[in-house]
Amino acid sequence: MKPLVLICSQDPEFIHNYGHILEADVFRFELASSVDDVLKLTVEREPKAVVLDCQPASATRSTICSQLKGDPRTGRLLVIALIAPGAQNQHFDLLKAGIDESFVRPFAPGKLLDCLRTKLALAKPGSNGIVNGRLLRCGSLEMNVDARRVRGNGHDIHLGPLQYKLLQHLLENPGKVFKRKELKDAAWGPNIHVEERTVDVHISRIRKELKRTSAGSVIRTIRSEGYSLEEAHAEPEPDGE
């Protein structure tokens, strides 16, 4: 059965357009107009993700995201925000609320589909599901670049597209110290304005995933410089008396 994605919106045109995009790929969708709807459908239908329609006047979307991430029934759901032009100020509030990924419209629909497939570890339509490709490693952390899959200590690590790009850049040169601007350019591109604290937020979320899976590597903060991915080493035990 196709994975279920909930669309949280009250805009019929938005629901029609993005519902069609999802169903034309490997997903099916249902409408959820409120947090209560999401909670109810989570119990009844076992959805895999929620897409939030964030209109300029819809300041409650970060609150909805915070409620979803704070509820044990929905905390592991992938939550993606689609932000309308003129509402970019919602981005940081959504990050603080725990959003997994956000896109400012207009954007290529393929980005949303790639995000869903990557985060949910789904094969692309027409593929045979066989995973091969270039591998990057640091400790027990492993990234299959072509399959866009990350594993730590044998466990899947689920990252949004921006976090994936940041980790890939670090994994390609373990031990090298990257300035925040270099990481920003690698993930967002050189022509996109992103504040340094936004890079810090995404790095923090990658760190949580590495710690959760005991991935065998850590992202260290180099004061006044930036970040470096290094293999984790156990702290030496104190000498006995």
C-alpha atoms as an extended CHARMM CRD file, in Angstrom:
* protein
*
       241  EXT
         1         1  MET       CA              0.0000000000        0.0000000000        0.0000000000  PROA      1               0.0000000000
         2         2  LYS       CA              1.2110000000        3.5140000000       -0.7990000000  PROA      2               0.0000000000
         3         3  PRO       CA              2.4810000000        5.5310000000        2.2020000000  PROA      3               0.0000000000
         4         4  LEU       CA             -0.1270000000        7.9670000000        3.5280000000  PROA      4               0.0000000000
         5         5  VAL       CA              0.6480000000       11.6990000000        3.7240000000  PROA      5               0.0000000000
         6         6  LEU       CA             -1.6760000000       14.0820000000        5.5710000000  PROA      6               0.0000000000
         7         7  ILE       CA             -2.1900000000       17.5580000000        4.0930000000  PROA      7               0.0000000000
         8         8  CYS       CA             -3.0340000000       20.1280000000        6.7600000000  PROA      8               0.0000000000
         9         9  SER       CA             -4.7080000000       23.0110000000        4.9180000000  PROA      9               0.0000000000
        10        10  GLN       CA             -7.9920000000       24.8280000000        4.4620000000  PROA      10              0.0000000000
        11        11  ASP       CA             -7.2170000000       25.9480000000        0.9030000000  PROA      11              0.0000000000
        12        12  PRO       CA             -9.0670000000       23.7570000000       -1.6660000000  PROA      12              0.0000000000
        13        13  GLU       CA             -6.6930000000       24.7160000000       -4.4930000000  PROA      13              0.0000000000
        14        14  PHE       CA             -3.6440000000       23.8570000000       -2.3930000000  PROA      14              0.0000000000
        15        15  ILE       CA             -5.1500000000       20.5020000000       -1.4090000000  PROA      15              0.0000000000
        16        16  HSD       CA             -6.0410000000       19.6700000000       -5.0100000000  PROA      16              0.0000000000
        17        17  ASN       CA             -2.6340000000       20.6060000000       -6.4330000000  PROA      17              0.0000000000
        18        18  TYR       CA             -0.4440000000       18.9400000000       -3.8320000000  PROA      18              0.0000000000
        19        19  GLY       CA             -2.7290000000       15.9440000000       -3.4630000000  PROA      19              0.0000000000
        20        20  HSD       CA             -2.3610000000       15.3690000000       -7.2080000000  PROA      20              0.0000000000
        21        21  ILE       CA              1.4370000000       15.7150000000       -6.9950000000  PROA      21              0.0000000000
        22        22  LEU       CA              1.6040000000       13.1170000000       -4.2010000000  PROA      22              0.0000000000
        23        23  GLU       CA             -0.7350000000       10.6050000000       -5.8520000000  PROA      23              0.0000000000
        24        24  ALA       CA              1.1130000000       10.9010000000       -9.1650000000  PROA      24              0.0000000000
        25        25  ASP       CA              4.1860000000        9.6070000000       -7.3400000000  PROA      25              0.0000000000
        26        26  VAL       CA              4.3160000000        6.8000000000       -4.7390000000  PROA      26              0.0000000000
        27        27  PHE       CA              2.0110000000        8.3370000000       -2.1060000000  PROA      27              0.0000000000
        28        28  ARG       CA             -1.6570000000        8.7160000000       -1.2010000000  PROA      28              0.0000000000
        29        29  PHE       CA             -3.0780000000       11.5970000000        0.8050000000  PROA      29              0.0000000000
        30        30  GLU       CA             -5.8810000000       12.6040000000        3.1450000000  PROA      30              0.0000000000
        31        31  LEU       CA             -6.9780000000       15.9960000000        4.4110000000  PROA      31              0.0000000000
        32        32  ALA       CA             -6.3510000000       17.0050000000        8.0300000000  PROA      32              0.0000000000
        33        33  SER       CA             -7.6280000000       20.4850000000        8.8320000000  PROA      33              0.0000000000
        34        34  SER       CA             -6.4880000000       20.5780000000       12.4800000000  PROA      34              0.0000000000
        35        35  VAL       CA             -4.2130000000       18.9580000000       15.0570000000  PROA      35              0.0000000000
        36        36  ASP       CA             -7.1690000000       16.9140000000       16.2920000000  PROA      36              0.0000000000
        37        37  ASP       CA             -7.6600000000       15.5740000000       12.7600000000  PROA      37              0.0000000000
        38        38  VAL       CA             -3.9690000000       14.6410000000       12.5300000000  PROA      38              0.0000000000
        39        39  LEU       CA             -4.0970000000       12.8390000000       15.8930000000  PROA      39              0.0000000000
        40        40  LYS       CA             -7.2870000000       10.9950000000       14.9390000000  PROA      40              0.0000000000
        41        41  LEU       CA             -5.9510000000        9.9180000000       11.5360000000  PROA      41              0.0000000000
        42        42  THR       CA             -2.6070000000        8.9260000000       13.0610000000  PROA      42              0.0000000000
        43        43  VAL       CA             -4.4010000000        6.3770000000       15.2300000000  PROA      43              0.0000000000
        44        44  GLU       CA             -6.7400000000        5.1910000000       12.4680000000  PROA      44              0.0000000000
        45        45  ARG       CA             -4.5980000000        5.3430000000        9.3050000000  PROA      45              0.0000000000
        46        46  GLU       CA             -0.9190000000        5.2860000000       10.4110000000  PROA      46              0.0000000000
        47        47  PRO       CA              0.2960000000        8.1240000000        8.1580000000  PROA      47              0.0000000000
        48        48  LYS       CA              3.9980000000        8.6020000000        7.4850000000  PROA      48              0.0000000000
        49        49  ALA       CA              4.1450000000       12.3940000000        7.0780000000  PROA      49              0.0000000000
        50        50  VAL       CA              2.2690000000       15.6760000000        7.4420000000  PROA      50              0.0000000000
        51        51  VAL       CA              2.4830000000       18.5700000000        4.9610000000  PROA      51              0.0000000000
        52        52  LEU       CA              1.5910000000       21.9380000000        6.5550000000  PROA      52              0.0000000000
        53        53  ASP       CA              0.2210000000       24.7180000000        4.3560000000  PROA      53              0.0000000000
        54        54  CYS       CA              1.7030000000       27.9100000000        5.8600000000  PROA      54              0.0000000000
        55        55  GLN       CA             -0.0800000000       30.9810000000        4.5480000000  PROA      55              0.0000000000
        56        56  PRO       CA              1.2080000000       34.4940000000        5.4860000000  PROA      56              0.0000000000
        57        57  ALA       CA             -1.6560000000       34.9940000000        7.9620000000  PROA      57              0.0000000000
        58        58  SER       CA             -1.3410000000       31.4730000000        9.3680000000  PROA      58              0.0000000000
        59        59  ALA       CA              0.8390000000       32.1360000000       12.3980000000  PROA      59              0.0000000000
        60        60  THR       CA             -0.4500000000       29.0120000000       14.1290000000  PROA      60              0.0000000000
        61        61  ARG       CA              1.4580000000       26.5370000000       11.9440000000  PROA      61              0.0000000000
        62        62  SER       CA              4.5170000000       26.5890000000       14.2420000000  PROA      62              0.0000000000
        63        63  THR       CA              2.1320000000       25.8830000000       17.1530000000  PROA      63              0.0000000000
        64        64  ILE       CA              0.6510000000       22.9370000000       15.2440000000  PROA      64              0.0000000000
        65        65  CYS       CA              4.1510000000       21.6180000000       14.5270000000  PROA      65              0.0000000000
        66        66  SER       CA              5.1300000000       21.9900000000       18.1960000000  PROA      66              0.0000000000
        67        67  GLN       CA              2.0230000000       20.0730000000       19.2950000000  PROA      67              0.0000000000
        68        68  LEU       CA              2.6690000000       17.2750000000       16.8020000000  PROA      68              0.0000000000
        69        69  LYS       CA              6.3240000000       16.9090000000       17.7920000000  PROA      69              0.0000000000
        70        70  GLY       CA              5.4350000000       16.9970000000       21.4920000000  PROA      70              0.0000000000
        71        71  ASP       CA              2.7780000000       14.2730000000       21.3090000000  PROA      71              0.0000000000
        72        72  PRO       CA              4.0940000000       10.6750000000       21.6710000000  PROA      72              0.0000000000
        73        73  ARG       CA              1.5790000000        9.4830000000       19.0640000000  PROA      73              0.0000000000
        74        74  THR       CA              2.8620000000       11.8760000000       16.3890000000  PROA      74              0.0000000000
        75        75  GLY       CA              6.3530000000       12.8630000000       17.5240000000  PROA      75              0.0000000000
        76        76  ARG       CA              8.0670000000       10.6280000000       14.9720000000  PROA      76              0.0000000000
        77        77  LEU       CA              5.9250000000       11.8020000000       12.0570000000  PROA      77              0.0000000000
        78        78  LEU       CA              7.7910000000       13.6210000000        9.3090000000  PROA      78              0.0000000000
        79        79  VAL       CA              6.4540000000       17.1990000000        9.2720000000  PROA      79              0.0000000000
        80        80  ILE       CA              7.1000000000       19.4260000000        6.2470000000  PROA      80              0.0000000000
        81        81  ALA       CA              6.0470000000       23.0770000000        5.9430000000  PROA      81              0.0000000000
        82        82  LEU       CA              5.3400000000       24.7780000000        2.6210000000  PROA      82              0.0000000000
        83        83  ILE       CA              5.7480000000       28.5060000000        3.2300000000  PROA      83              0.0000000000
        84        84  ALA       CA              3.9920000000       31.0600000000        1.0510000000  PROA      84              0.0000000000
        85        85  PRO       CA              5.9190000000       33.9990000000       -0.4510000000  PROA      85              0.0000000000
        86        86  GLY       CA              6.0170000000       36.7860000000        2.0980000000  PROA      86              0.0000000000
        87        87  ALA       CA              5.8630000000       34.4460000000        5.0800000000  PROA      87              0.0000000000
        88        88  GLN       CA              9.5710000000       33.5940000000        5.2850000000  PROA      88              0.0000000000
        89        89  ASN       CA              9.6180000000       34.9960000000        8.8380000000  PROA      89              0.0000000000
        90        90  GLN       CA              7.8260000000       31.7940000000        9.8840000000  PROA      90              0.0000000000
        91        91  HSD       CA             10.8940000000       29.7140000000        9.0350000000  PROA      91              0.0000000000
        92        92  PHE       CA             12.8190000000       30.1770000000       12.2950000000  PROA      92              0.0000000000
        93        93  ASP       CA              9.6820000000       29.7080000000       14.4280000000  PROA      93              0.0000000000
        94        94  LEU       CA              9.0450000000       26.4310000000       12.6020000000  PROA      94              0.0000000000
        95        95  LEU       CA             12.6430000000       25.3150000000       13.1950000000  PROA      95              0.0000000000
        96        96  LYS       CA             12.2720000000       25.9640000000       16.9170000000  PROA      96              0.0000000000
        97        97  ALA       CA              9.0040000000       24.0150000000       16.8570000000  PROA      97              0.0000000000
        98        98  GLY       CA             10.8170000000       20.9600000000       15.4720000000  PROA      98              0.0000000000
        99        99  ILE       CA              9.8900000000       21.0750000000       11.7750000000  PROA      99              0.0000000000
       100       100  ASP       CA             11.7530000000       18.4560000000        9.7350000000  PROA      100             0.0000000000
       101       101  GLU       CA             11.9220000000       20.4910000000        6.5260000000  PROA      101             0.0000000000
       102       102  SER       CA             10.4090000000       23.6000000000        4.9510000000  PROA      102             0.0000000000
       103       103  PHE       CA             10.1980000000       25.0180000000        1.4440000000  PROA      103             0.0000000000
       104       104  VAL       CA              9.2860000000       28.5230000000        0.2910000000  PROA      104             0.0000000000
       105       105  ARG       CA              6.8750000000       28.4970000000       -2.6420000000  PROA      105             0.0000000000
       106       106  PRO       CA              7.2510000000       28.4930000000       -5.5650000000  PROA      106             0.0000000000
       107       107  PHE       CA              9.6170000000       25.5240000000       -5.7710000000  PROA      107             0.0000000000
       108       108  ALA       CA              9.9360000000       22.4530000000       -7.9660000000  PROA      108             0.0000000000
       109       109  PRO       CA              7.4530000000       19.7740000000       -6.7510000000  PROA      109             0.0000000000
       110       110  GLY       CA             10.2280000000       17.2040000000       -7.1630000000  PROA      110             0.0000000000
       111       111  LYS       CA             11.9450000000       18.7180000000       -4.1130000000  PROA      111             0.0000000000
       112       112  LEU       CA              8.9810000000       17.8100000000       -1.9280000000  PROA      112             0.0000000000
       113       113  LEU       CA              8.8380000000       14.2960000000       -3.3690000000  PROA      113             0.0000000000
       114       114  ASP       CA             12.6140000000       13.8220000000       -2.9530000000  PROA      114             0.0000000000
       115       115  CYS       CA             12.3370000000       15.0090000000        0.6600000000  PROA      115             0.0000000000
       116       116  LEU       CA              9.5510000000       12.5330000000        1.4030000000  PROA      116             0.0000000000
       117       117  ARG       CA             11.3330000000        9.6310000000       -0.2780000000  PROA      117             0.0000000000
       118       118  THR       CA             14.6630000000       10.3880000000        1.4130000000  PROA      118             0.0000000000
       119       119  LYS       CA             13.2330000000       10.8850000000        4.8890000000  PROA      119             0.0000000000
       120       120  LEU       CA             10.9880000000        7.8370000000        4.6270000000  PROA      120             0.0000000000
       121       121  ALA       CA             13.7260000000        5.7350000000        2.9380000000  PROA      121             0.0000000000
       122       122  LEU       CA             11.6010000000        4.9840000000       -0.1420000000  PROA      122             0.0000000000
       123       123  ALA       CA             12.8770000000        3.9210000000       -3.5410000000  PROA      123             0.0000000000
       124       124  LYS       CA             12.1570000000        6.1480000000       -6.5310000000  PROA      124             0.0000000000
       125       125  PRO       CA              9.3230000000        5.0850000000       -8.8840000000  PROA      125             0.0000000000
       126       126  GLY       CA             10.5310000000        2.4930000000      -11.3810000000  PROA      126             0.0000000000
       127       127  SER       CA             13.6190000000        1.5110000000       -9.3930000000  PROA      127             0.0000000000
       128       128  ASN       CA             14.2010000000       -2.1060000000       -8.4200000000  PROA      128             0.0000000000
       129       129  GLY       CA             14.9920000000       -1.2030000000       -4.8200000000  PROA      129             0.0000000000
       130       130  ILE       CA             18.5940000000       -2.4370000000       -5.1040000000  PROA      130             0.0000000000
       131       131  VAL       CA             20.9270000000       -0.1690000000       -3.1790000000  PROA      131             0.0000000000
       132       132  ASN       CA             24.3820000000        0.4080000000       -4.6050000000  PROA      132             0.0000000000
       133       133  GLY       CA             26.5320000000        3.4700000000       -4.9530000000  PROA      133             0.0000000000
       134       134  ARG       CA             29.3520000000        5.5670000000       -3.5510000000  PROA      134             0.0000000000
       135       135  LEU       CA             29.8610000000        5.1900000000        0.1940000000  PROA      135             0.0000000000
       136       136  LEU       CA             31.1920000000        7.7780000000        2.6450000000  PROA      136             0.0000000000
       137       137  ARG       CA             32.2260000000        6.6250000000        6.1160000000  PROA      137             0.0000000000
       138       138  CYS       CA             33.4290000000        8.0080000000        9.4280000000  PROA      138             0.0000000000
       139       139  GLY       CA             33.4760000000        5.6130000000       12.3560000000  PROA      139             0.0000000000
       140       140  SER       CA             30.3130000000        3.5150000000       12.1160000000  PROA      140             0.0000000000
       141       141  LEU       CA             28.5390000000        6.3480000000       10.2800000000  PROA      141             0.0000000000
       142       142  GLU       CA             27.8940000000        5.4480000000        6.6320000000  PROA      142             0.0000000000
       143       143  MET       CA             26.2760000000        7.3820000000        3.7950000000  PROA      143             0.0000000000
       144       144  ASN       CA             25.2770000000        5.8140000000        0.4780000000  PROA      144             0.0000000000
       145       145  VAL       CA             25.3720000000        8.9060000000       -1.7170000000  PROA      145             0.0000000000
       146       146  ASP       CA             23.5360000000        7.4620000000       -4.7310000000  PROA      146             0.0000000000
       147       147  ALA       CA             20.7990000000        5.7980000000       -2.6440000000  PROA      147             0.0000000000
       148       148  ARG       CA             20.6160000000        8.8820000000       -0.3580000000  PROA      148             0.0000000000
       149       149  ARG       CA             20.6480000000        6.6440000000        2.7010000000  PROA      149             0.0000000000
       150       150  VAL       CA             22.4610000000        7.2550000000        5.9940000000  PROA      150             0.0000000000
       151       151  ARG       CA             23.1060000000        4.6630000000        8.6760000000  PROA      151             0.0000000000
       152       152  GLY       CA             24.8000000000        4.8790000000       12.0520000000  PROA      152             0.0000000000
       153       153  ASN       CA             25.8740000000        1.7810000000       13.9710000000  PROA      153             0.0000000000
       154       154  GLY       CA             23.5110000000       -0.2620000000       11.7660000000  PROA      154             0.0000000000
       155       155  HSD       CA             20.4870000000        2.0290000000       12.3270000000  PROA      155             0.0000000000
       156       156  ASP       CA             18.8490000000        4.2810000000        9.7380000000  PROA      156             0.0000000000
       157       157  ILE       CA             19.3700000000        8.0000000000       10.2680000000  PROA      157             0.0000000000
       158       158  HSD       CA             16.5150000000       10.1080000000        8.8880000000  PROA      158             0.0000000000
       159       159  LEU       CA             17.5500000000       13.5600000000        7.7100000000  PROA      159             0.0000000000
       160       160  GLY       CA             15.8890000000       16.2920000000        5.6920000000  PROA      160             0.0000000000
       161       161  PRO       CA             17.5180000000       17.3290000000        2.3870000000  PROA      161             0.0000000000
       162       162  LEU       CA             19.4070000000       20.2830000000        3.9020000000  PROA      162             0.0000000000
       163       163  GLN       CA             20.7220000000       18.2110000000        6.8000000000  PROA      163             0.0000000000
       164       164  TYR       CA             21.6940000000       15.4720000000        4.3430000000  PROA      164             0.0000000000
       165       165  LYS       CA             23.7110000000       17.9550000000        2.2550000000  PROA      165             0.0000000000
       166       166  LEU       CA             25.4310000000       19.3470000000        5.3500000000  PROA      166             0.0000000000
       167       167  LEU       CA             26.3820000000       15.8830000000        6.5890000000  PROA      167             0.0000000000
       168       168  GLN       CA             27.5560000000       14.8070000000        3.1230000000  PROA      168             0.0000000000
       169       169  HSD       CA             29.8440000000       17.8540000000        2.9250000000  PROA      169             0.0000000000
       170       170  LEU       CA             31.3170000000       17.0160000000        6.3330000000  PROA      170             0.0000000000
       171       171  LEU       CA             31.6400000000       13.3010000000        5.4760000000  PROA      171             0.0000000000
       172       172  GLU       CA             33.5300000000       14.0250000000        2.2620000000  PROA      172             0.0000000000
       173       173  ASN       CA             36.3410000000       15.5620000000        4.3400000000  PROA      173             0.0000000000
       174       174  PRO       CA             36.3170000000       14.0500000000        7.8600000000  PROA      174             0.0000000000
       175       175  GLY       CA             38.4940000000       15.9910000000       10.2510000000  PROA      175             0.0000000000
       176       176  LYS       CA             38.4540000000       19.1570000000        8.1470000000  PROA      176             0.0000000000
       177       177  VAL       CA             37.1180000000       22.2960000000        9.7790000000  PROA      177             0.0000000000
       178       178  PHE       CA             34.4320000000       24.0210000000        7.7110000000  PROA      178             0.0000000000
       179       179  LYS       CA             33.3410000000       27.5830000000        8.2810000000  PROA      179             0.0000000000
       180       180  ARG       CA             29.6150000000       28.1810000000        8.5460000000  PROA      180             0.0000000000
       181       181  LYS       CA             29.6340000000       30.0220000000        5.2170000000  PROA      181             0.0000000000
       182       182  GLU       CA             31.1450000000       26.9830000000        3.4940000000  PROA      182             0.0000000000
       183       183  LEU       CA             28.4440000000       24.7540000000        4.9690000000  PROA      183             0.0000000000
       184       184  LYS       CA             25.7450000000       27.2410000000        4.0270000000  PROA      184             0.0000000000
       185       185  ASP       CA             26.9810000000       27.3280000000        0.4210000000  PROA      185             0.0000000000
       186       186  ALA       CA             27.0880000000       23.5140000000        0.2810000000  PROA      186             0.0000000000
       187       187  ALA       CA             23.5070000000       23.0880000000        1.5140000000  PROA      187             0.0000000000
       188       188  TRP       CA             21.6320000000       26.1720000000        0.3030000000  PROA      188             0.0000000000
       189       189  GLY       CA             23.8650000000       27.4300000000       -2.5140000000  PROA      189             0.0000000000
       190       190  PRO       CA             26.0380000000       30.5700000000       -2.6660000000  PROA      190             0.0000000000
       191       191  ASN       CA             23.2280000000       32.9060000000       -3.7680000000  PROA      191             0.0000000000
       192       192  ILE       CA             20.7910000000       32.1370000000       -0.9370000000  PROA      192             0.0000000000
       193       193  HSD       CA             20.8860000000       34.3210000000        2.1780000000  PROA      193             0.0000000000
       194       194  VAL       CA             20.7880000000       32.1870000000        5.3240000000  PROA      194             0.0000000000
       195       195  GLU       CA             21.7260000000       33.3680000000        8.8020000000  PROA      195             0.0000000000
       196       196  GLU       CA             24.4880000000       31.4850000000       10.6110000000  PROA      196             0.0000000000
       197       197  ARG       CA             22.1110000000       30.4880000000       13.4040000000  PROA      197             0.0000000000
       198       198  THR       CA             20.0480000000       28.5560000000       10.8390000000  PROA      198             0.0000000000
       199       199  VAL       CA             23.1380000000       26.4650000000       10.0220000000  PROA      199             0.0000000000
       200       200  ASP       CA             23.6220000000       25.9430000000       13.7620000000  PROA      200             0.0000000000
       201       201  VAL       CA             20.0280000000       24.6940000000       14.1620000000  PROA      201             0.0000000000
       202       202  HSD       CA             20.4570000000       22.0790000000       11.4150000000  PROA      202             0.0000000000
       203       203  ILE       CA             23.8470000000       20.9700000000       12.7680000000  PROA      203             0.0000000000
       204       204  SER       CA             22.2360000000       20.5420000000       16.2070000000  PROA      204             0.0000000000
       205       205  ARG       CA             19.5710000000       18.2680000000       14.7480000000  PROA      205             0.0000000000
       206       206  ILE       CA             22.1630000000       16.1560000000       12.9300000000  PROA      206             0.0000000000
       207       207  ARG       CA             24.0420000000       15.8060000000       16.2100000000  PROA      207             0.0000000000
       208       208  LYS       CA             20.9120000000       14.5050000000       17.9220000000  PROA      208             0.0000000000
       209       209  GLU       CA             20.5250000000       11.8140000000       15.2570000000  PROA      209             0.0000000000
       210       210  LEU       CA             24.1970000000       10.8120000000       15.5420000000  PROA      210             0.0000000000
       211       211  LYS       CA             23.8730000000       10.5660000000       19.3180000000  PROA      211             0.0000000000
       212       212  ARG       CA             20.5720000000        8.6490000000       19.0830000000  PROA      212             0.0000000000
       213       213  THR       CA             22.1210000000        5.9530000000       16.8760000000  PROA      213             0.0000000000
       214       214  SER       CA             25.5810000000        5.9080000000       18.5020000000  PROA      214             0.0000000000
       215       215  ALA       CA             26.9170000000        6.5430000000       14.9990000000  PROA      215             0.0000000000
       216       216  GLY       CA             30.5880000000        6.4100000000       15.9550000000  PROA      216             0.0000000000
       217       217  SER       CA             31.2580000000        9.9800000000       14.8610000000  PROA      217             0.0000000000
       218       218  VAL       CA             30.6080000000       13.4510000000       16.2450000000  PROA      218             0.0000000000
       219       219  ILE       CA             30.3590000000       16.9700000000       14.8790000000  PROA      219             0.0000000000
       220       220  ARG       CA             32.6860000000       19.1470000000       16.9160000000  PROA      220             0.0000000000
       221       221  THR       CA             32.4090000000       22.9230000000       17.2420000000  PROA      221             0.0000000000
       222       222  ILE       CA             35.7420000000       24.6370000000       16.6340000000  PROA      222             0.0000000000
       223       223  ARG       CA             35.5450000000       27.9620000000       18.4230000000  PROA      223             0.0000000000
       224       224  SER       CA             35.6500000000       30.9950000000       16.1110000000  PROA      224             0.0000000000
       225       225  GLU       CA             36.0790000000       28.6640000000       13.1360000000  PROA      225             0.0000000000
       226       226  GLY       CA             33.1610000000       26.3200000000       12.4240000000  PROA      226             0.0000000000
       227       227  TYR       CA             32.4380000000       22.5990000000       12.5170000000  PROA      227             0.0000000000
       228       228  SER       CA             34.3300000000       19.3670000000       11.9560000000  PROA      228             0.0000000000
       229       229  LEU       CA             33.1420000000       15.7570000000       11.6540000000  PROA      229             0.0000000000
       230       230  GLU       CA             35.4150000000       13.3740000000       13.5390000000  PROA      230             0.0000000000
       231       231  GLU       CA             35.3790000000        9.7740000000       14.6320000000  PROA      231             0.0000000000
       232       232  ALA       CA             34.1790000000        9.4860000000       18.2120000000  PROA      232             0.0000000000
       233       233  HSD       CA             36.6050000000        8.0900000000       20.7570000000  PROA      233             0.0000000000
       234       234  ALA       CA             35.6720000000        6.7770000000       24.1790000000  PROA      234             0.0000000000
       235       235  GLU       CA             36.8660000000        8.8880000000       27.0740000000  PROA      235             0.0000000000
       236       236  PRO       CA             39.7610000000        7.1910000000       28.8950000000  PROA      236             0.0000000000
       237       237  GLU       CA             38.8680000000        5.7490000000       32.2580000000  PROA      237             0.0000000000
       238       238  PRO       CA             40.6210000000        7.3190000000       35.2400000000  PROA      238             0.0000000000
       239       239  ASP       CA             43.5820000000        5.4370000000       36.6220000000  PROA      239             0.0000000000
       240       240  GLY       CA             42.9090000000        3.2860000000       39.6640000000  PROA      240             0.0000000000
       241       241  GLU       CA             44.3800000000        3.9710000000       43.0250000000  PROA      241             0.0000000000
